[in-house]
Amino acid sequence: MDDITHFFTQLIEQSLSIDIAEAEFKRLLAEDADLQNSYSEWCASVGVSERHGFREFCEDYIDSQNDVWDQLRDYDE
């Protein structure tokens, strides 16, 4: 499962936009049966729908990154 989440984070960081990352993910998902299987397993293991799982991961990832910066700003004050 770590492999697919690592793949997700790389895709997000390369795209710099949830919408672009999601579009690229959907394109890759349509072309790669192994990715489809891994994604299905990941969705089942974390309890999210395949339709919205990647977007939910992206939003959670971005929120966690923002939290890090917020904590650093709070530390400086």
C-alpha positions as CSV (number, residue, x, y, z in Angstrom):
1,M,0.0,0.0,0.0
2,D,2.9,2.3,0.6
3,D,3.9,2.0,-3.1
4,I,0.6,3.4,-4.3
5,T,0.4,6.2,-1.8
6,H,4.0,7.1,-2.7
7,F,2.8,7.2,-6.4
8,F,-0.1,9.4,-5.4
9,T,2.2,11.9,-3.6
10,Q,4.6,12.0,-6.5
11,L,1.7,12.7,-8.9
12,I,0.4,15.5,-6.7
13,E,3.8,17.1,-6.3
14,Q,4.5,17.0,-10.0
15,S,1.1,18.4,-11.0
16,L,0.9,21.2,-8.3
17,S,-2.9,21.0,-8.7
18,I,-5.4,18.5,-7.5
19,D,-7.4,18.8,-10.8
20,I,-4.4,18.2,-12.9
21,A,-3.2,15.3,-10.7
22,E,-6.6,13.7,-10.8
23,A,-6.9,14.0,-14.6
24,E,-3.4,12.5,-15.0
25,F,-4.3,9.7,-12.5
26,K,-7.5,8.9,-14.4
27,R,-5.6,8.7,-17.7
28,L,-2.9,6.4,-16.2
29,L,-5.6,4.3,-14.5
30,A,-7.4,3.7,-17.8
31,E,-4.1,2.5,-19.3
32,D,-2.7,0.3,-16.6
33,A,-4.4,-2.9,-15.3
34,D,-1.9,-3.3,-12.5
35,L,-2.5,0.3,-11.3
36,Q,-6.3,-0.4,-11.4
37,N,-5.9,-3.5,-9.2
38,S,-3.6,-1.7,-6.7
39,Y,-6.0,1.3,-6.6
40,S,-9.0,-1.0,-6.0
41,E,-7.2,-2.8,-3.2
42,W,-6.1,0.5,-1.7
43,C,-9.6,1.9,-1.8
44,A,-11.0,-1.2,-0.1
45,S,-8.4,-1.1,2.6
46,V,-8.9,2.5,3.5
47,G,-12.7,2.5,3.1
48,V,-13.1,5.0,0.3
49,S,-15.0,4.7,-3.0
50,E,-12.9,4.2,-6.2
51,R,-14.8,7.1,-7.7
52,H,-13.6,9.6,-5.1
53,G,-10.7,7.9,-3.4
54,F,-7.8,9.7,-5.2
55,R,-9.4,13.1,-4.8
56,E,-9.9,12.5,-1.1
57,F,-6.3,11.4,-0.8
58,C,-5.2,14.6,-2.6
59,E,-7.2,16.8,-0.3
60,D,-6.0,15.1,2.8
61,Y,-2.4,15.3,1.6
62,I,-2.6,19.0,0.7
63,D,-4.3,19.7,4.1
64,S,-1.5,17.8,5.9
65,Q,1.1,19.8,4.0
66,N,-0.6,23.1,4.9
67,D,-0.8,22.0,8.6
68,V,3.0,21.6,8.6
69,W,3.4,25.2,7.4
70,D,0.8,26.5,9.8
71,Q,2.7,24.8,12.7
72,L,6.0,26.4,11.6
73,R,4.4,29.8,11.4
74,D,2.9,29.3,14.9
75,Y,6.4,28.4,16.2
76,D,7.8,31.6,14.7
77,E,5.3,33.8,16.5
